[in-house]
Amino acid sequence: AGKAAHKITQSKLDASDAACLEVNRHLIASEEALADAHEVHASHMKQLADECANQRTKLAESEAARQTLISEHSAKMSDLIRECETRRTALVAAQTSLESRQAVLAANSEMTQEQRCQVDQLMIECAQHQEALSRAEALRTALEENHQQHMSSLRAECTNQRKELADSEQAFADLKRQREADRDQHLKELDTQQRLLNASEASKLASDAIMRKHAIALARIADVIFEVHVNDWSDEGVRACRLKNPTASFEALFGRPCSAKEGFLCTHCLDAEQLLKMLMAHETDRAELRFSHPDSHVCTVRVSVVWAPEVTGSNAVLVVCHDLTDFKERVELEKDRELISSLQHEEKNAHQAQEDDAARTIEILVTIERRLVDQRDIALTYHPDWHDFFSAHTLSNEALSQAKHVLTDIVNRSRRSQHETHTRIMLRQIARNEYEPARTLIDVVSALKESLGAATTIQVTAFEVPPVLLDWNLMWHGLSNAISNARKHGLQAQIRITVLFDVPKERLVVQVSNSVDAAKQKQQIKQHGENATHLLRRRSDGSSALSSNIGGKALLAVAKLLNGECTLRFMPDATLLRMEVHAPQTKSIQTSNELIVYFLDDEATMRLRYKAWISPPLHPLSKVFPDIGLGPEEADNAIKAFTQIVLNATPCPAALLLD
C-alpha cells in the first residue's frame, strides 16, 4: 500500500513537474511577447511624439508668419490711412478755399480772367484730389477685404492644425492607455502564471514533505510490512512463497532476519493453514496468528493481506503484521490487577466480617461473664460452702478472660489488616486517578497520636482542633511521607508537628518542621530559594541520599484530593512543610418530635391548598414556601433560598414536601 501510494504520488509529482515546465515555457513566451510589444509600443510612441513635435513646429511657424503678415498689413494700412487723411485734409482745405473764393466772387460779382483761371485750376485740383481720395478709399477697402480673407484663411488653417494636433494627442493618449491596459493585462497574466508556478512548486514541496514523512513513519512504524511472492496461487505454490522488501522492524517482531528462502513464512507460523487460506483467498480481513520466536516463546500477531497487483504484480501480495503480544500481556495483567483488586476487597471484607464476629463474640462473653458473676453472688449468698462451685467459677472466669484477650487481639489484627488492605487499594486508585476521599468525623489530634504510636519522639502541638469530616487514611498517607522526608533530610531528633484549624474557612492546617544543619540549609536556600515548593514536583539531591520524589508526589496528590495545597519553605534553622486541606465541621441541627412540615411549590393554587392543610396533626410551625402573594421574580428568589432556610430553621422540620 505504501509503494502504491508512493507510485501514485510519484506520478502526480511527474505530472506536476511537466505542468511546471509547460508553465515556465508559457512564462518565457509571454515575457518575450511582452518585450516585443514594449519595443513596438516604444517605437510607435516615439513616432507619435516626433509627429506631434513637427505639428507643433509647423503651427508655431504658421503663427509667426501670420503675425508677420498681420504686422505688414497693419503698417500698409496705417500708411494708407495717414495718406488718405492727409489728402482728405487737403481736399477739405481746397474746398473751403474754393467756397470762400466763390463767396467772394459772388459778393463782388465780377471776376477777372486770371481769377477765373485760378478758380478753375483749383476746381481741377479739387477734382484730382477727390479722385485720388476715391482711389485711396477703394484701395483701402480692397486691402481690408484682402486682409480679412487672409486672416480668415489663416484662422481656418490654425483651427485645422489645432484640431489635427488635438486628434493626434487624443490618439496618442488612447494608444498610451491601450498600451498600459495591454501591459497590465500581460502583468496580470504573468502574475497568475507565477502564482500557478508557485502553487505547483508548493504542491511539489508539500508532496515531497509528505513523502518524507511517510518514509520516516514507515521506517519507525511498529507494524511490519513485507511482500509475499509466489510462482502460482496453488497450495504448493503458496507454501513455497518467498518474502521480499520487509520493513526494518521485521527482525524486532519475529526475532530473526528476513529470508528469501522458500517456505520461510509458513515454517515459523503455528497457524500455517489459516495463513495459507488468507494468502490464497487474498483476504483483507484481519486475523490473529501465532508465530514461534527464537527464545522459545510464542508471539501473537495480527495479520492482514493487501491485494494490490498494480503495485506488486499479479504474483505477489502485501502482508501487514501488528504485534499483539504486549497487548495480550497487558490484557492479562489488567485481568490480574482486577483479580487482585477483587481479592483485596474480599480480604478487607473478610477482615471486617471477622472483626464484627469477634466483637459480637466478645459481647456474648461479656454477657456470660456477667451471668457468672450473678451466679457467684447468688451462691455466696445462699451456699457459701460450695467451694467446688467457686473453683469452677474461677476457672470459667479465667477461660472467659483468655477468650476475651484472644478475641480482642483478633479485632485489633482485623483492624490493622483492614487498614493495610484499604491503604493498598487507596494507593492503587490514587495512581490510576480513581480514588474518591471517604470523609468521616475524626478527631485529628487523637488519630495523629495513635498513628505515631506511644514511643514516638515527634512533638505534636495542637490549638483547639475540633472533630472534622476528613479522610484520615488519605491524610495520614501524606503526613507519613512528610515525616519520612523530615527524617531523611533533617535532624531526626527534632521533628515537630503543629495542627491548626481555621474555623471561618473550615481549613485544617498541618505543619511538619524539622531542624537542619545551618551550613547545608544556607546552601539549599542559595540554590533553590526560600520557597522550595517546586522541589515537590521533581527529583532533587537531598542531604546524603538521592531522592526519588515519591513523597513529594504523594503530598501533592493528597492535597489535590482533599481540595487543599502543599508548600515547602526553607528557613535558616528549619524546614517547614505546610499542608492545608478542606475539612468541614459537622453542623448541629436542633430537631423536634413535633410533626413540622415545610411545603415548597411553584404553583400558587397548590400553595393555598397546602396552607389549608396546616392543622392538627401538623404542628403550627409548619410553613408553605414561597409566601402567597409574591411576584414571579420574588417567588423564584424564595425558591432558590429554600435550602438555606431549612438548614437555618430552629427547630428543624421533620419532613419536606417538594413539588
VENGIUR-V244813 format. One record per residue. N is the residue number from 1. RES is the residue in three letters. PSI is psi in degrees with one decimal (* if undefined). Layout:
n->[N;N]
res->[RES;RES]
psi->[PSI;PSI]
//
This chain:
n->[1;2;3;4;5;6;7;8;9;10;11;12;13;14;15;16;17;18;19;20;21;22;23;24;25;26;27;28;29;30;31;32;33;34;35;36;37;38;39;40;41;42;43;44;45;46;47;48;49;50;51;52;53;54;55;56;57;58;59;60;61;62;63;64;65;66;67;68;69;70;71;72;73;74;75;76;77;78;79;80;81;82;83;84;85;86;87;88;89;90;91;92;93;94;95;96;97;98;99;100;101;102;103;104;105;106;107;108;109;110;111;112;113;114;115;116;117;118;119;120;121;122;123;124;125;126;127;128;129;130;131;132;133;134;135;136;137;138;139;140;141;142;143;144;145;146;147;148;149;150;151;152;153;154;155;156;157;158;159;160;161;162;163;164;165;166;167;168;169;170;171;172;173;174;175;176;177;178;179;180;181;182;183;184;185;186;187;188;189;190;191;192;193;194;195;196;197;198;199;200;201;202;203;204;205;206;207;208;209;210;211;212;213;214;215;216;217;218;219;220;221;222;223;224;225;226;227;228;229;230;231;232;233;234;235;236;237;238;239;240;241;242;243;244;245;246;247;248;249;250;251;252;253;254;255;256;257;258;259;260;261;262;263;264;265;266;267;268;269;270;271;272;273;274;275;276;277;278;279;280;281;282;283;284;285;286;287;288;289;290;291;292;293;294;295;296;297;298;299;300;301;302;303;304;305;306;307;308;309;310;311;312;313;314;315;316;317;318;319;320;321;322;323;324;325;326;327;328;329;330;331;332;333;334;335;336;337;338;339;340;341;342;343;344;345;346;347;348;349;350;351;352;353;354;355;356;357;358;359;360;361;362;363;364;365;366;367;368;369;370;371;372;373;374;375;376;377;378;379;380;381;382;383;384;385;386;387;388;389;390;391;392;393;394;395;396;397;398;399;400;401;402;403;404;405;406;407;408;409;410;411;412;413;414;415;416;417;418;419;420;421;422;423;424;425;426;427;428;429;430;431;432;433;434;435;436;437;438;439;440;441;442;443;444;445;446;447;448;449;450;451;452;453;454;455;456;457;458;459;460;461;462;463;464;465;466;467;468;469;470;471;472;473;474;475;476;477;478;479;480;481;482;483;484;485;486;487;488;489;490;491;492;493;494;495;496;497;498;499;500;501;502;503;504;505;506;507;508;509;510;511;512;513;514;515;516;517;518;519;520;521;522;523;524;525;526;527;528;529;530;531;532;533;534;535;536;537;538;539;540;541;542;543;544;545;546;547;548;549;550;551;552;553;554;555;556;557;558;559;560;561;562;563;564;565;566;567;568;569;570;571;572;573;574;575;576;577;578;579;580;581;582;583;584;585;586;587;588;589;590;591;592;593;594;595;596;597;598;599;600;601;602;603;604;605;606;607;608;609;610;611;612;613;614;615;616;617;618;619;620;621;622;623;624;625;626;627;628;629;630;631;632;633;634;635;636;637;638;639;640;641;642;643;644;645;646;647;648;649;650;651;652;653;654;655;656;657;658;659]
res->[ALA;GLY;LYS;ALA;ALA;HIS;LYS;ILE;THR;GLN;SER;LYS;LEU;ASP;ALA;SER;ASP;ALA;ALA;CYS;LEU;GLU;VAL;ASN;ARG;HIS;LEU;ILE;ALA;SER;GLU;GLU;ALA;LEU;ALA;ASP;ALA;HIS;GLU;VAL;HIS;ALA;SER;HIS;MET;LYS;GLN;LEU;ALA;ASP;GLU;CYS;ALA;ASN;GLN;ARG;THR;LYS;LEU;ALA;GLU;SER;GLU;ALA;ALA;ARG;GLN;THR;LEU;ILE;SER;GLU;HIS;SER;ALA;LYS;MET;SER;ASP;LEU;ILE;ARG;GLU;CYS;GLU;THR;ARG;ARG;THR;ALA;LEU;VAL;ALA;ALA;GLN;THR;SER;LEU;GLU;SER;ARG;GLN;ALA;VAL;LEU;ALA;ALA;ASN;SER;GLU;MET;THR;GLN;GLU;GLN;ARG;CYS;GLN;VAL;ASP;GLN;LEU;MET;ILE;GLU;CYS;ALA;GLN;HIS;GLN;GLU;ALA;LEU;SER;ARG;ALA;GLU;ALA;LEU;ARG;THR;ALA;LEU;GLU;GLU;ASN;HIS;GLN;GLN;HIS;MET;SER;SER;LEU;ARG;ALA;GLU;CYS;THR;ASN;GLN;ARG;LYS;GLU;LEU;ALA;ASP;SER;GLU;GLN;ALA;PHE;ALA;ASP;LEU;LYS;ARG;GLN;ARG;GLU;ALA;ASP;ARG;ASP;GLN;HIS;LEU;LYS;GLU;LEU;ASP;THR;GLN;GLN;ARG;LEU;LEU;ASN;ALA;SER;GLU;ALA;SER;LYS;LEU;ALA;SER;ASP;ALA;ILE;MET;ARG;LYS;HIS;ALA;ILE;ALA;LEU;ALA;ARG;ILE;ALA;ASP;VAL;ILE;PHE;GLU;VAL;HIS;VAL;ASN;ASP;TRP;SER;ASP;GLU;GLY;VAL;ARG;ALA;CYS;ARG;LEU;LYS;ASN;PRO;THR;ALA;SER;PHE;GLU;ALA;LEU;PHE;GLY;ARG;PRO;CYS;SER;ALA;LYS;GLU;GLY;PHE;LEU;CYS;THR;HIS;CYS;LEU;ASP;ALA;GLU;GLN;LEU;LEU;LYS;MET;LEU;MET;ALA;HIS;GLU;THR;ASP;ARG;ALA;GLU;LEU;ARG;PHE;SER;HIS;PRO;ASP;SER;HIS;VAL;CYS;THR;VAL;ARG;VAL;SER;VAL;VAL;TRP;ALA;PRO;GLU;VAL;THR;GLY;SER;ASN;ALA;VAL;LEU;VAL;VAL;CYS;HIS;ASP;LEU;THR;ASP;PHE;LYS;GLU;ARG;VAL;GLU;LEU;GLU;LYS;ASP;ARG;GLU;LEU;ILE;SER;SER;LEU;GLN;HIS;GLU;GLU;LYS;ASN;ALA;HIS;GLN;ALA;GLN;GLU;ASP;ASP;ALA;ALA;ARG;THR;ILE;GLU;ILE;LEU;VAL;THR;ILE;GLU;ARG;ARG;LEU;VAL;ASP;GLN;ARG;ASP;ILE;ALA;LEU;THR;TYR;HIS;PRO;ASP;TRP;HIS;ASP;PHE;PHE;SER;ALA;HIS;THR;LEU;SER;ASN;GLU;ALA;LEU;SER;GLN;ALA;LYS;HIS;VAL;LEU;THR;ASP;ILE;VAL;ASN;ARG;SER;ARG;ARG;SER;GLN;HIS;GLU;THR;HIS;THR;ARG;ILE;MET;LEU;ARG;GLN;ILE;ALA;ARG;ASN;GLU;TYR;GLU;PRO;ALA;ARG;THR;LEU;ILE;ASP;VAL;VAL;SER;ALA;LEU;LYS;GLU;SER;LEU;GLY;ALA;ALA;THR;THR;ILE;GLN;VAL;THR;ALA;PHE;GLU;VAL;PRO;PRO;VAL;LEU;LEU;ASP;TRP;ASN;LEU;MET;TRP;HIS;GLY;LEU;SER;ASN;ALA;ILE;SER;ASN;ALA;ARG;LYS;HIS;GLY;LEU;GLN;ALA;GLN;ILE;ARG;ILE;THR;VAL;LEU;PHE;ASP;VAL;PRO;LYS;GLU;ARG;LEU;VAL;VAL;GLN;VAL;SER;ASN;SER;VAL;ASP;ALA;ALA;LYS;GLN;LYS;GLN;GLN;ILE;LYS;GLN;HIS;GLY;GLU;ASN;ALA;THR;HIS;LEU;LEU;ARG;ARG;ARG;SER;ASP;GLY;SER;SER;ALA;LEU;SER;SER;ASN;ILE;GLY;GLY;LYS;ALA;LEU;LEU;ALA;VAL;ALA;LYS;LEU;LEU;ASN;GLY;GLU;CYS;THR;LEU;ARG;PHE;MET;PRO;ASP;ALA;THR;LEU;LEU;ARG;MET;GLU;VAL;HIS;ALA;PRO;GLN;THR;LYS;SER;ILE;GLN;THR;SER;ASN;GLU;LEU;ILE;VAL;TYR;PHE;LEU;ASP;ASP;GLU;ALA;THR;MET;ARG;LEU;ARG;TYR;LYS;ALA;TRP;ILE;SER;PRO;PRO;LEU;HIS;PRO;LEU;SER;LYS;VAL;PHE;PRO;ASP;ILE;GLY;LEU;GLY;PRO;GLU;GLU;ALA;ASP;ASN;ALA;ILE;LYS;ALA;PHE;THR;GLN;ILE;VAL;LEU;ASN;ALA;THR;PRO;CYS;PRO;ALA;ALA;LEU;LEU;LEU;ASP]
psi->[-40.5;-40.3;-40.1;-46.0;-38.1;-43.7;-43.2;-43.7;-37.9;-40.6;-40.1;-39.4;-41.0;-45.1;-39.1;-39.8;-44.3;-42.6;-39.3;-42.1;-42.7;-42.5;-38.3;-43.5;-43.9;-39.4;-42.9;-44.8;-41.3;-39.9;-40.4;-44.5;-39.6;-37.5;-44.3;-43.5;-38.3;-41.1;-47.4;-43.0;-41.9;-43.4;-44.9;-40.6;-39.5;-42.3;-45.4;-39.2;-40.1;-44.3;-43.8;-37.7;-42.7;-44.4;-43.5;-38.9;-46.4;-42.4;-39.9;-40.6;-44.8;-41.8;-41.1;-43.0;-42.6;-43.7;-39.4;-47.2;-41.5;-40.2;-43.6;-48.0;-38.1;-39.3;-44.8;-42.7;-38.0;-43.0;-45.8;-42.3;-41.6;-40.9;-44.5;-41.2;-39.1;-48.1;-36.9;-38.9;-42.6;-40.6;-43.1;-41.1;-40.5;-43.0;-41.2;-43.4;-39.7;-45.9;-38.6;-37.9;-38.6;-38.8;-38.9;-41.4;-42.9;-32.1;-40.9;-23.2;-0.9;133.9;140.8;165.0;-39.7;-40.3;-39.3;-39.6;-41.3;-39.3;-44.2;-42.1;-38.8;-37.9;-41.9;-44.6;-39.1;-41.5;-41.4;-45.0;-38.9;-41.5;-43.4;-37.3;-38.6;-44.1;-40.4;-38.9;-40.5;-43.3;-39.9;-42.9;-43.5;-42.3;-38.0;-42.5;-43.8;-41.3;-40.7;-43.1;-44.3;-39.2;-37.5;-43.4;-40.1;-40.5;-43.8;-42.3;-41.4;-40.5;-42.7;-42.8;-39.6;-40.4;-42.8;-40.4;-42.6;-40.8;-40.9;-43.3;-40.4;-42.4;-39.1;-42.9;-42.1;-44.2;-36.6;-44.7;-40.6;-42.6;-41.0;-40.7;-42.3;-40.9;-42.9;-41.1;-42.8;-40.2;-39.7;-42.6;-43.0;-41.1;-41.7;-45.5;-36.4;-40.2;-41.4;-41.7;-42.9;-42.0;-39.6;-42.3;-39.8;-40.9;-39.7;-44.0;-41.9;-41.5;-41.4;-41.9;-42.7;-40.8;-40.0;-41.4;-43.3;-39.9;-42.9;-43.8;-39.5;-33.1;-28.8;0.6;148.5;-25.2;152.3;129.1;132.0;165.5;140.9;114.4;136.8;156.0;-40.5;168.5;26.6;173.0;-44.7;-39.8;-39.0;-37.7;-30.3;26.7;157.9;146.1;138.4;154.8;54.6;157.7;169.0;-19.5;9.4;-50.0;-33.5;-32.0;-49.5;-8.1;6.2;149.4;155.0;141.4;142.2;10.5;141.6;136.5;12.8;-41.8;-46.7;-25.2;-38.2;3.5;124.6;-18.2;56.4;-38.1;-43.2;-39.2;-41.9;-41.3;-41.0;-43.1;-41.9;-36.2;-4.8;41.5;137.3;-8.1;147.9;149.9;146.1;116.4;155.6;137.8;144.5;147.2;146.3;-27.7;26.7;20.8;163.4;131.9;137.8;126.9;134.0;118.9;135.6;142.0;134.4;116.9;107.4;75.9;-25.4;-14.3;-49.8;-11.5;171.0;-14.7;29.2;151.4;158.9;137.8;128.1;124.7;132.4;128.3;122.6;4.9;-50.4;-38.1;-44.8;-42.9;-39.3;-37.6;-45.2;-40.5;-40.0;-38.2;-41.8;-40.2;-43.1;-39.2;-43.1;-41.3;-42.5;-42.2;-39.4;-42.0;-40.8;-38.8;-43.4;-44.3;-37.9;-43.2;-38.8;-40.4;-39.1;-40.4;-43.9;-42.1;-43.4;-40.0;-42.9;-36.5;-40.0;-42.7;-40.4;-41.6;-37.7;-40.9;-43.7;-39.7;-39.0;-39.0;-40.6;-38.7;-40.6;-42.2;-42.0;-41.7;-40.0;-41.6;-40.1;-31.6;-46.4;-29.3;75.1;-8.2;8.3;76.7;-38.7;-37.2;-43.0;-36.7;-45.8;-37.2;-41.0;-42.5;-39.3;-40.2;-40.6;-43.6;-41.8;-39.1;-42.9;-43.2;-39.5;-42.1;-42.2;-47.5;-37.1;-41.6;-40.4;-42.5;-45.7;-44.7;-35.1;-40.5;-41.6;-41.6;-41.3;-41.7;-44.8;-43.4;-42.9;-38.4;-43.1;-44.0;-42.0;-44.5;-41.0;-42.2;-33.6;-42.4;-30.2;11.5;41.3;-1.6;135.6;123.3;137.4;97.1;132.4;160.5;121.6;142.7;103.8;-44.1;-45.2;-42.4;-37.5;-45.9;-37.0;-40.2;-34.1;-30.8;160.4;-26.5;10.6;150.5;2.1;131.9;127.9;126.5;126.5;147.1;91.9;63.0;113.7;166.0;135.3;165.1;111.8;146.1;94.8;-34.8;-42.4;-43.0;-41.2;-30.9;-43.6;-43.1;-36.8;-37.2;-37.1;-42.1;-39.9;-42.8;-38.6;-40.3;-33.9;-37.4;-9.6;-165.7;116.9;-29.3;-8.3;69.1;134.4;139.7;126.4;130.0;126.5;160.7;123.3;104.6;-48.7;-40.9;-9.2;53.4;129.1;126.8;123.8;123.2;128.3;115.5;147.6;143.7;154.2;168.0;122.6;-41.4;-46.2;-37.7;-37.7;-40.6;-39.9;-42.6;-39.8;-36.8;-41.1;-12.7;169.9;-39.5;102.5;28.9;-30.4;-20.9;-17.8;-13.5;-1.2;165.0;146.5;160.6;119.2;129.8;-100.1;-2.1;148.9;116.6;136.0;-8.7;19.7;-40.6;-41.8;-42.9;-37.9;-42.0;-44.2;-39.3;-42.1;-45.2;-38.9;-42.7;-30.7;17.5;48.6;-159.5;159.7;132.4;153.3;126.3;141.4;115.7;162.6;-32.6;6.1;161.6;129.1;118.9;124.2;123.8;122.2;120.7;162.1;123.6;89.1;152.3;156.9;141.5;129.0;124.4;126.1;117.3;166.2;148.6;-6.7;154.3;80.1;123.4;133.9;129.6;136.8;121.6;141.6;2.4;122.7;-37.3;-42.4;-34.1;-36.5;-38.5;-44.9;-38.4;-36.7;-20.8;-20.7;86.8;163.1;137.5;0.4;143.0;147.9;-20.6;-3.5;145.1;160.0;130.7;146.0;168.9;147.4;135.8;-2.6;152.5;171.0;-44.8;-42.1;-36.9;-40.8;-45.2;-38.5;-37.1;-40.7;-30.8;4.8;-40.2;-46.9;-33.5;-41.8;-43.5;-31.0;-1.2;139.9;113.7;165.9;141.2;150.8;-22.2;154.3;138.8;112.8;127.7;*]
//
